[in-house]
């Protein structure tokens, strides 16, 4: 360990020992039904003297178990943590049989899952604790949409590389939207954009991570569990994502709580300019930029991680101090 983080040099040893012991002693599984009857799986860790409860919202193609290291950090800082598998991801329910495909009709379904997590997990197990939200990428977009609809539901939020706008690479946004519209007419709902299989040998160099040991750890999890091999985007998800990014920007002013946006300088997945415009519309928002980080800031090298987690914890601590004074 160095400061608040596990260094790359000691990563595997720490995960096999301290973190494994933490998982065995503190991590619990929960299942609950979302409003439409979809079964949602979640991991949680209850602190015996919690400062607050953290709702952790994962990103596209991810799953709660991938965040064990982050849950470990939050717990060590004095927080209870709740991390649901969003529908269509991990061990939660799916609307299509193909485990590799990411399908959703509307991001409102994700919002519904978070509201049920609040009601059936956080309020039941931590009824008197302030709620803090931590959302990464797609989870950052979902968290923002959730806060626009339920502005009083949390004390503050950290949005890490939030998907406020999508980076379309070499394609224009206009052409992408035209293709999305055509896919609806053609009923390409379950059909995937590009490949339609789980990639068991992904390239670290082309990934969103700067930490090889963390990249390898995630791959091991994916190879062990078929439920963690969800990675191919369907046209239905793409249409829903475009609608969600429009909606989250349109209603940004509805977010009333302090919000920290952590921005990766070398992000090739989301649009940083959209994050900047979004932050300017929120009453109390700040951006911390990590110039050399890729999209997954929490999967970076030691120097970036030290600054990143210090920024996250300092932000949460400062917000908690305000309600105590």
C-alpha positions as CSV (number, residue, x, y, z in Angstrom):
1,X,0.0,0.0,0.0
2,X,1.0,3.6,-0.6
3,X,-1.2,6.1,1.1
4,X,-4.8,5.2,0.3
5,X,-4.1,2.9,-2.6
6,X,-2.7,-0.5,-3.5
7,X,0.4,0.0,-5.7
8,X,0.9,-1.9,-8.8
9,X,4.0,-3.6,-7.4
10,X,2.0,-5.0,-4.5
11,X,-1.3,-5.4,-6.2
12,X,-1.5,-9.1,-6.7
13,X,-0.2,-9.9,-3.2
14,X,-2.7,-7.4,-1.7
15,X,-5.7,-8.7,-3.7
16,X,-4.8,-12.3,-2.7
17,X,-4.4,-11.5,1.0
18,X,-5.8,-8.3,2.5
19,X,-8.5,-7.8,0.0
20,X,-9.5,-11.5,-0.1
21,X,-9.8,-11.4,3.7
22,X,-11.9,-8.3,3.5
23,X,-14.2,-9.9,0.9
24,X,-14.6,-13.0,3.1
25,X,-15.3,-11.0,6.2
26,X,-17.4,-8.1,4.9
27,X,-18.8,-8.6,1.4
28,X,-22.3,-9.8,1.3
29,X,-24.7,-10.6,-1.6
30,X,-28.2,-9.3,-2.0
31,X,-31.0,-9.8,-4.5
32,X,-34.1,-7.7,-5.0
33,X,-36.7,-7.1,-7.6
34,X,-36.8,-3.9,-9.6
35,X,-40.2,-2.2,-10.3
36,X,-40.8,-4.4,-13.4
37,X,-39.9,-7.6,-11.7
38,X,-36.3,-7.9,-13.0
39,X,-34.0,-9.6,-10.5
40,X,-31.1,-7.4,-9.5
41,X,-28.0,-8.7,-7.8
42,X,-25.8,-6.5,-5.6
43,X,-22.7,-6.6,-3.4
44,X,-22.5,-4.6,-0.2
45,X,-20.3,-4.1,2.8
46,X,-21.7,-2.6,6.0
47,X,-19.3,-0.6,8.1
48,X,-19.9,-0.8,11.9
49,X,-19.4,2.9,12.3
50,X,-20.3,4.4,8.9
51,X,-19.7,8.0,8.0
52,X,-22.2,7.5,5.1
53,X,-23.5,5.0,2.6
54,X,-22.0,5.0,-0.9
55,X,-24.1,3.8,-3.9
56,X,-21.6,2.6,-6.5
57,X,-22.8,2.6,-10.1
58,X,-20.7,0.7,-12.6
59,X,-20.1,1.4,-16.3
60,X,-20.9,-0.3,-19.6
61,X,-20.1,-4.0,-19.8
62,X,-19.0,-4.0,-16.1
63,X,-20.2,-5.7,-13.0
64,X,-20.1,-5.1,-9.2
65,X,-17.3,-7.6,-8.5
66,X,-15.0,-5.7,-10.7
67,X,-15.1,-2.9,-8.1
68,X,-13.9,-5.0,-5.1
69,X,-10.8,-2.8,-4.9
70,X,-12.8,0.4,-4.8
71,X,-15.3,-1.1,-2.3
72,X,-12.2,-2.0,-0.1
73,X,-11.0,1.6,-0.3
74,X,-14.4,3.1,0.6
75,X,-14.8,0.7,3.5
76,X,-11.4,1.5,4.8
77,X,-12.3,5.2,4.7
78,X,-15.3,4.5,6.9
79,X,-18.2,4.0,4.4
80,X,-20.8,1.3,3.9
81,X,-20.9,0.5,0.2
82,X,-23.7,-0.8,-2.1
83,X,-22.8,-1.9,-5.6
84,X,-25.7,-3.4,-7.8
85,X,-25.2,-5.2,-11.0
86,X,-27.2,-3.1,-13.4
87,X,-29.8,-5.1,-15.4
88,X,-28.3,-6.9,-18.3
89,X,-24.9,-7.0,-16.6
90,X,-23.2,-9.4,-14.1
91,X,-25.6,-11.6,-12.1
92,X,-28.7,-9.4,-12.6
93,X,-31.6,-10.3,-14.8
94,X,-31.5,-10.0,-18.6
95,X,-34.2,-9.4,-21.2
96,X,-32.3,-11.4,-23.9
97,X,-30.7,-14.8,-23.7
98,X,-27.3,-13.8,-25.1
99,X,-24.9,-13.2,-22.2
100,X,-22.4,-11.3,-24.3
101,X,-24.9,-8.7,-25.6
102,X,-25.7,-5.4,-23.8
103,X,-29.4,-4.7,-24.2
104,X,-31.7,-2.0,-22.8
105,X,-34.8,-0.3,-24.2
106,X,-34.4,2.9,-22.2
107,X,-32.1,4.2,-19.5
108,X,-35.2,4.8,-17.4
109,X,-34.9,1.1,-16.6
110,X,-31.5,1.6,-15.1
111,X,-32.9,4.6,-13.1
112,X,-35.7,2.3,-11.9
113,X,-33.0,-0.2,-10.7
114,X,-31.2,2.5,-8.7
115,X,-34.4,3.7,-7.1
116,X,-35.2,0.2,-6.0
117,X,-31.7,-0.3,-4.7
118,X,-32.1,2.9,-2.6
119,X,-35.5,1.7,-1.2
120,X,-34.7,-2.0,-0.7
121,X,-31.1,-1.9,0.3
122,X,-29.7,1.5,1.4
123,X,-32.8,2.7,3.3
124,X,-33.3,-0.8,4.9
125,X,-29.7,-1.3,6.0
126,X,-28.5,2.3,6.5
127,X,-31.7,4.2,7.2
128,X,-30.1,7.1,9.0
129,X,-26.9,7.5,7.0
130,X,-26.3,10.2,4.3
131,X,-26.1,8.7,0.8
132,X,-23.2,9.5,-1.5
133,X,-23.1,8.5,-5.2
134,X,-20.1,7.3,-7.1
135,X,-20.7,6.5,-10.8
136,X,-18.3,5.6,-13.6
137,X,-18.8,6.2,-17.3
138,X,-22.3,4.9,-18.2
139,X,-22.8,4.7,-14.5
140,X,-22.0,8.4,-14.3
141,X,-24.7,9.2,-16.9
142,X,-27.2,7.0,-15.1
143,X,-26.3,8.6,-11.7
144,X,-26.8,12.1,-13.2
145,X,-30.2,11.1,-14.7
146,X,-31.2,9.6,-11.4
147,X,-30.3,12.8,-9.6
148,X,-32.2,14.9,-12.1
149,X,-35.3,12.8,-11.3
150,X,-34.6,12.4,-7.6
151,X,-32.6,15.5,-6.6
152,X,-33.0,15.0,-2.9
153,X,-31.9,11.4,-2.9
154,X,-28.2,11.9,-2.1
155,X,-25.9,14.4,-0.3
156,X,-23.3,14.6,-3.2
157,X,-22.0,12.7,-6.1
158,X,-18.7,11.8,-7.8
159,X,-19.0,11.2,-11.6
160,X,-15.9,9.5,-12.9
161,X,-15.4,9.9,-16.7
162,X,-19.2,10.2,-17.0
163,X,-20.9,9.4,-20.3
164,X,-22.5,12.8,-20.7
165,X,-21.5,12.7,-24.4
166,X,-20.2,9.8,-26.5
167,X,-16.9,9.9,-28.4
168,X,-17.8,8.6,-31.9
169,X,-14.2,8.2,-33.1
170,X,-13.9,8.8,-36.8
171,X,-17.7,8.9,-37.4
172,X,-19.8,12.1,-37.2
173,X,-22.5,12.4,-34.7
174,X,-25.0,13.0,-37.5
175,X,-24.2,9.8,-39.3
176,X,-24.4,7.8,-36.0
177,X,-27.8,9.3,-35.2
178,X,-29.0,8.5,-38.8
179,X,-27.8,4.9,-38.4
180,X,-29.6,4.7,-35.0
181,X,-32.8,5.9,-36.5
182,X,-32.5,3.4,-39.4
183,X,-31.9,0.6,-37.0
184,X,-35.2,1.3,-35.3
185,X,-37.1,1.2,-38.6
186,X,-35.3,-2.1,-39.5
187,X,-36.0,-3.5,-36.0
188,X,-32.3,-4.1,-35.3
189,X,-32.9,-4.3,-31.6
190,X,-31.0,-7.3,-30.4
191,X,-28.5,-7.1,-33.3
192,X,-25.0,-5.9,-32.3
193,X,-22.8,-3.2,-33.6
194,X,-19.7,-5.0,-34.9
195,X,-18.6,-8.2,-33.4
196,X,-21.0,-10.5,-31.6
197,X,-18.7,-12.6,-29.4
198,X,-16.8,-12.3,-26.2
199,X,-13.1,-11.4,-26.8
200,X,-11.1,-13.7,-24.6
201,X,-7.8,-12.1,-25.7
202,X,-8.3,-8.3,-25.5
203,X,-5.4,-5.9,-26.1
204,X,-4.2,-4.0,-23.0
205,X,-2.6,-1.4,-25.2
206,X,-6.0,-0.7,-26.8
207,X,-7.9,-0.8,-23.5
208,X,-9.2,2.1,-21.4
209,X,-6.7,1.2,-18.6
210,X,-3.2,2.2,-17.7
211,X,-2.7,-0.5,-15.1
212,X,-1.8,-3.9,-16.6
213,X,-2.3,-5.8,-13.3
214,X,-5.8,-4.4,-12.9
215,X,-6.6,-5.1,-16.6
216,X,-5.4,-8.7,-16.1
217,X,-7.5,-9.1,-12.9
218,X,-10.7,-8.0,-14.7
219,X,-10.0,-10.4,-17.5
220,X,-9.5,-13.3,-15.1
221,X,-13.0,-12.5,-13.6
222,X,-14.5,-12.4,-17.1
223,X,-13.0,-15.7,-18.1
224,X,-14.2,-17.4,-14.9
225,X,-17.9,-16.2,-15.2
226,X,-20.0,-16.3,-18.3
227,X,-22.2,-13.6,-16.7
228,X,-19.2,-11.2,-16.7
229,X,-18.7,-11.6,-20.5
230,X,-21.2,-9.0,-21.5
231,X,-19.5,-6.6,-23.9
232,X,-21.2,-6.3,-27.3
233,X,-23.5,-3.3,-27.7
234,X,-26.9,-3.8,-29.3
235,X,-28.6,-1.2,-31.5
236,X,-31.3,-0.9,-28.9
237,X,-28.7,0.1,-26.2
238,X,-27.1,2.5,-28.7
239,X,-30.4,4.3,-29.3
240,X,-31.1,4.4,-25.6
241,X,-27.7,5.8,-24.9
242,X,-28.0,8.6,-27.4
243,X,-31.4,9.5,-25.9
244,X,-29.9,9.4,-22.4
245,X,-27.1,11.8,-23.3
246,X,-29.6,14.2,-24.8
247,X,-31.8,14.0,-21.7
248,X,-29.0,14.3,-19.1
249,X,-27.7,17.5,-20.7
250,X,-31.2,18.9,-21.2
251,X,-32.1,18.5,-17.5
252,X,-28.7,19.2,-15.9
253,X,-30.0,22.2,-14.0
254,X,-32.2,19.9,-12.0
255,X,-29.1,18.5,-10.2
256,X,-29.0,20.5,-6.9
257,X,-26.3,18.6,-5.0
258,X,-22.5,19.2,-5.1
259,X,-21.0,17.2,-7.9
260,X,-17.4,16.3,-8.6
261,X,-16.5,15.3,-12.2
262,X,-13.3,13.4,-12.6
263,X,-12.1,13.8,-16.2
264,X,-9.6,11.7,-18.0
265,X,-7.3,13.7,-20.4
266,X,-6.9,10.7,-22.8
267,X,-10.5,9.5,-22.9
268,X,-11.4,7.9,-26.2
269,X,-14.9,6.7,-25.1
270,X,-16.7,9.8,-23.8
271,X,-16.7,13.4,-24.8
272,X,-14.9,15.7,-22.4
273,X,-16.4,18.9,-24.0
274,X,-19.8,17.5,-23.1
275,X,-18.7,17.0,-19.5
276,X,-17.5,20.7,-19.4
277,X,-20.9,22.0,-20.7
278,X,-22.7,19.8,-18.3
279,X,-20.7,21.0,-15.3
280,X,-21.4,24.6,-16.2
281,X,-25.1,23.9,-16.0
282,X,-25.0,22.4,-12.5
283,X,-25.4,24.8,-9.5
284,X,-22.5,23.3,-7.6
285,X,-20.1,21.3,-9.8
286,X,-16.3,21.1,-10.1
287,X,-14.1,19.3,-12.5
288,X,-10.7,17.7,-11.7
289,X,-8.8,16.7,-14.8
290,X,-6.2,13.9,-14.9
291,X,-4.3,14.8,-18.1
292,X,-2.5,11.5,-18.7
293,X,-5.3,9.2,-17.6
294,X,-7.3,7.0,-19.9
295,X,-11.1,6.5,-19.5
296,X,-10.8,4.2,-16.5
297,X,-9.1,6.6,-14.1
298,X,-9.5,4.1,-11.3
299,X,-7.4,1.6,-13.3
300,X,-4.4,3.9,-13.6
301,X,-0.7,3.9,-12.5
302,X,0.2,4.7,-8.9
303,X,0.8,8.5,-9.2
304,X,-2.6,9.1,-10.9
305,X,-4.4,6.7,-8.5
306,X,-3.0,8.5,-5.4
307,X,-4.3,11.9,-6.6
308,X,-7.5,10.4,-7.9
309,X,-8.6,8.7,-4.6
310,X,-7.4,11.6,-2.5
311,X,-9.6,13.9,-4.6
312,X,-12.6,11.6,-4.2
313,X,-12.2,11.1,-0.5
314,X,-11.5,14.8,0.2
315,X,-14.6,15.8,-1.7
316,X,-16.8,13.4,0.2
317,X,-15.3,14.4,3.5
318,X,-15.8,18.1,2.8
319,X,-19.5,17.5,2.0
320,X,-20.0,15.5,5.2
321,X,-18.4,18.2,7.3
322,X,-20.9,20.8,5.9
323,X,-23.9,18.9,7.3
324,X,-22.1,18.4,10.7
325,X,-21.4,22.1,11.2
